Amino acid sequence: MRTMKYMIPNTSLALQLGILGGALLGSFFVLQSIWILVTIPFVIVVYWFYSDIRLIFLGVTLIGFIGGGYYVNTIIDNYHQIQDNIPNRIENTEIIIESSPRSQAFGYQYKVYIPKYKAKAFMTIKDNDLIYGKRLLVKAKTSIPEEAGIRRFLLGKGIHRYMSTSDYTIESDNTCNIQCQIMRNIIQMQKGIITKIDKAYPNQVGEFLKGILIGYTDTLPTEIKESFKKTGVSHILAVSGYNMAIIIVLVYQQLINRQIYRLLSFWITIAVMIVFTLLTGAEASIMRAGIFAIIILTAEQLQRYVGGMRPLILCATILVLINPLYMGYDIGFQLSFLAVMGLILYGQLFKTYTEGIPSLGILPMIGETLFAQILVLPLLIYYFGQISLISIIANILIVPIIPFAMAWGSITALILPWRIITYPLVILIQSVLSMNQYLASLSWASITVPNIKGYMLILIYAIMGIGYWIYIKQKKI
């Protein structure tokens, strides 16, 4: 009976690890031709270290590995077939709007669906009043970028082409189902929030507030974005786990504190998180945060402890099943999971040694930031070739201010937009922006290094993984 108690969760974990590994490898290799060469050394290594491992775990892992790899191979092949079938010019072709407009240098960008080719595209057009679900007949040029980084970005998003529309007509029969109506209401809510923030907080303060509240940075000046990138705190502008954690504290914890039924508080919080995820664009990082929060809250409802890497692995598996291309091609997904993994590792490896040391909360923040930076650093070098040397200082000075800014900004912009009570936040955010600009202006704030190769990236993370495994084994002795 005791064996069966651990058989199901361990088998599930083995399957999840197999799916994730297969999805990652299948993103870059054709598994049909190399899976035997991959699985044989994998079996040998596993038996070398775990001579008493249950064969069923290994078998389940391999099934998940091969299945995940085949699935990603199929998705990528289908993606390229659709991409190649779209001509460079389309005329009188129906498209369906699937997003709100985003401000770009040459107009407004929409995510659209092209039923004729079963394809998705980023369409640039001069109009910004097209609504979700609207059907158009367009005349447009389509293109595939030459730059490998942009191609990888489009593949991760499931976008087949860029479109530049020169002429269009709106179809008269525009049916909108329940999903369409929900998305229209969400987008209308987003526009309403943006309008209220602009009214209460004009200029840079409002643009910054839109970033930390709903992840809207289209109109945030480029120099501010670059300064936050240099100081290593750009994550506060990309809505993710930190923002979701604040939402949970503001909603779930407050409901519990007011003695609302725990189950009702749970479902209200889930509803708020879903709306917030859709409101902020449902990017991989915020979806990761939402699914991770749901797993933790569900375990809390069932009064079962969940900790360590297992909730994160389950969350990654769910997201990869939703979109298998996240694993190999979505930078936001990769950075988000590595950062959270760093926080978990800090809690497992370092936190116990600092408990009881007077630090006013600064020492844990340093540790969490350091471990998150260590985990994401190889990936940042691989993609961008840039290292922030001042990120720990910037995170200590800026990040603690964000929850207050979010709460005060939400109240004053959306509920009580009185000028007299917006002044304190204006002063505070201006101070944050000035502080960040100063830190970014330091000559040693960040350095540029040569991009590392893919095999080096794999080797670095393999060394980290082996080091973590050795530590855990020694800890158990």
SEMI-636022 format. One record per residue (C-alpha): x, y, z; residue in three letters. Coordinates in steps of 0.5 Angstrom, whole numbers, plus 500, padded with zeros to 3 digits. Example, Ala and Ser with C-alpha at 12.3 -4.5 7.8 and 13.67 -1.06 7.14 Angstrom:
# SEMI-636022
525491516Ala/527498514Ser/
This chain:
# SEMI-636022
500500500Met/506505502Arg/509503495Thr/503505491Met/502511495Lys/508514492Tyr/507510485Met/502515482Ile/506521484Pro/512519482Asn/510516475Thr/506522474Ser/513526475Leu/517521470Ala/511522465Leu/512530466Gln/519530465Leu/519526459Gly/514530456Ile/518537457Leu/525533455Gly/522531449Gly/519538447Ala/525541448Leu/529536444Leu/524536439Gly/524543438Ser/531543435Phe/532536432Phe/527531428Val/526525433Leu/524520428Gln/531519426Ser/535520433Ile/531518438Trp/534511439Ile/541515440Leu/538519445Val/535514449Thr/540509450Ile/545513453Pro/539516457Phe/538509460Val/545507461Ile/546514465Val/540513469Val/542505471Tyr/549508473Trp/546512478Phe/540509480Tyr/541501480Ser/535500483Asp/530505480Ile/523502478Arg/523500470Leu/516503470Ile/519510471Phe/524510466Leu/519507461Gly/514512462Val/519518462Thr/521515455Leu/514514453Ile/513522455Gly/520524452Phe/518520445Ile/511523445Gly/513530447Gly/518530441Gly/514527436Tyr/508532438Tyr/513538437Val/516535431Asn/509535428Thr/507542430Ile/513545427Ile/512541420Asp/505544420Asn/507551422Tyr/512551416His/507548411Gln/502553413Ile/508559412Gln/510557406Asp/503556403Asn/502564404Ile/503568398Pro/507575399Asn/501578396Arg/494577398Ile/488580395Glu/480580397Asn/482575403Thr/478574409Glu/482576416Ile/479576423Ile/481580428Ile/484577434Glu/487582439Ser/487589441Ser/491594437Pro/498595439Arg/502602437Ser/507601432Gln/512606429Ala/508605422Phe/501604425Gly/497599429Tyr/499592430Gln/493587430Tyr/494579431Lys/489576426Val/487569423Tyr/487568416Ile/482562415Pro/484561407Lys/490559410Tyr/489557417Lys/494562419Ala/496567424Lys/499574422Ala/501580425Phe/498585421Met/500593421Thr/494598419Ile/493605420Lys/486604423Asp/486603431Asn/479602432Asp/478595429Leu/475591434Ile/476583436Tyr/472578432Gly/471583426Lys/472580419Arg/475584414Leu/477583406Leu/484586405Val/489587400Lys/496586403Ala/503584403Lys/506579407Thr/513577409Ser/517573413Ile/523576417Pro/530574415Glu/533575422Glu/533568426Ala/531571432Gly/525574430Ile/523568426Arg/524564433Arg/520569436Phe/514568431Leu/515561431Leu/514561439Gly/508565438Lys/505561433Gly/505567428Ile/506565421His/507572417Arg/507579418Tyr/502583414Met/502590411Ser/495592409Thr/494597404Ser/486597403Asp/480593406Tyr/473593407Thr/469591413Ile/464585412Glu/457586413Ser/456579417Asp/460579423Asn/457574428Thr/460574435Cys/460568439Asn/460568447Ile/468567446Gln/468573442Cys/464577446Gln/468576452Ile/474578449Met/471584447Arg/469586454Asn/476584456Ile/479589451Ile/474594452Gln/476594460Met/483594458Gln/482601454Lys/478603460Gly/483602465Ile/488605460Ile/484612459Thr/483612466Lys/490612468Ile/492617462Asp/487622465Lys/489621473Ala/497620471Tyr/499624465Pro/506623462Asn/511618464Gln/508616471Val/502614467Gly/506610462Glu/510607468Phe/503605471Leu/500602465Lys/506597465Gly/506595472Ile/499594472Leu/497591466Ile/503590462Gly/502595457Tyr/508598455Thr/507600448Asp/507608449Thr/513607454Leu/519611452Pro/524607449Thr/530610453Glu/526608460Ile/525601457Lys/532600456Glu/534603463Ser/530598466Phe/533593462Lys/540595464Lys/539595471Thr/536588471Gly/529590473Val/525590467Ser/521584469His/516589473Ile/514592466Leu/513585464Ala/507582468Val/508576471Ser/509572477Gly/510578482Tyr/504581479Asn/500575480Met/502574487Ala/500581489Ile/493580486Ile/493574490Ile/495577496Val/490583495Leu/484579493Val/485572496Tyr/488574503Gln/483580504Gln/477575503Leu/480570508Ile/481576513Asn/474578512Arg/472571514Gln/469570507Ile/468562506Tyr/475559504Arg/472556498Leu/468562495Leu/474566496Ser/478561492Phe/473561486Trp/473569486Ile/481569486Thr/481564480Ile/476568476Ala/480575478Val/486571476Met/483569469Ile/481576468Val/487579469Phe/491574465Thr/486576459Leu/487583461Leu/494583460Thr/495579454Gly/495572456Ala/503572455Glu/507565457Ala/510569463Ser/503571466Ile/500564464Met/505561468Arg/504565474Ala/497564474Gly/497556473Ile/502556478Phe/498560483Ala/492555481Ile/496549483Ile/498552490Ile/491555491Leu/488548490Thr/493544494Ala/491549500Glu/484548499Gln/485540499Leu/490541505Gln/496538502Arg/503541502Tyr/506542495Val/513544495Gly/520544491Gly/520543484Met/514539483Arg/509544482Pro/513548477Leu/514542473Ile/507540473Leu/505548471Cys/511547465Ala/508541463Thr/501544462Ile/503550459Leu/507545454Val/501541452Leu/497548451Ile/503550446Asn/509545445Pro/513551442Leu/513555449Tyr/519550451Met/524551445Gly/522558443Tyr/518563448Asp/523567451Ile/518569456Gly/517562458Phe/524560459Gln/526566463Leu/520566467Ser/521559469Phe/528559470Leu/527565475Ala/522562479Val/527556479Met/532560482Gly/527562488Leu/526555489Ile/533553489Leu/534559494Tyr/529557499Gly/532550499Gln/539551499Leu/541558502Phe/535560506Lys/536556512Thr/543558513Tyr/540566514Thr/534565518Glu/535569525Gly/540574522Ile/537581523Pro/536583516Ser/530587515Leu/528583509Gly/534585505Ile/538579506Leu/532574503Pro/531579497Met/539579496Ile/539571496Gly/532571491Glu/535576486Thr/542573486Leu/539566485Phe/534568480Ala/540572476Gln/544566476Ile/539561473Leu/537566468Val/544569466Leu/546564461Pro/540564457Leu/541572457Leu/548571455Ile/545566449Tyr/540571447Tyr/542578448Phe/549578450Gly/548583456Gln/549582463Ile/547587468Ser/552588474Leu/547593478Ile/541588478Ser/541586486Ile/542594488Ile/536596483Ala/532590485Asn/533592493Ile/531599491Leu/526599486Ile/522592487Val/519593494Pro/516600492Ile/512596486Ile/506593491Pro/505600494Phe/505603487Ala/500598484Met/495598490Ala/495606490Trp/495607483Gly/489602482Ser/485606487Ile/487613485Thr/486612477Ala/480607477Leu/476609484Ile/478616487Leu/482620481Pro/482626485Trp/488630484Arg/490631491Ile/491624492Ile/495622486Thr/501627488Tyr/504622493Pro/504617487Leu/507622482Val/513624486Ile/514616488Leu/514614481Ile/518620479Gln/523618484Ser/523611482Val/524613474Leu/530618476Ser/533613481Met/533607475Asn/536612470Gln/541614474Tyr/543607476Leu/543605468Ala/547611467Ser/553608471Leu/559606466Ser/559599470Trp/551598470Ala/551593465Ser/557590460Ile/556586453Thr/559580452Val/560575446Pro/553570445Asn/555563447Ile/553557443Lys/547553444Gly/551547446Tyr/555551451Met/548553454Leu/546546455Ile/553544458Leu/552550463Ile/545548465Tyr/547541465Ala/553542470Ile/548546474Met/543540474Gly/549536476Ile/551540482Gly/544541485Tyr/543533484Trp/550532488Ile/548537494Tyr/541534495Ile/544527495Lys/549529500Gln/544532504Lys/540526505Lys/546522507Ile/
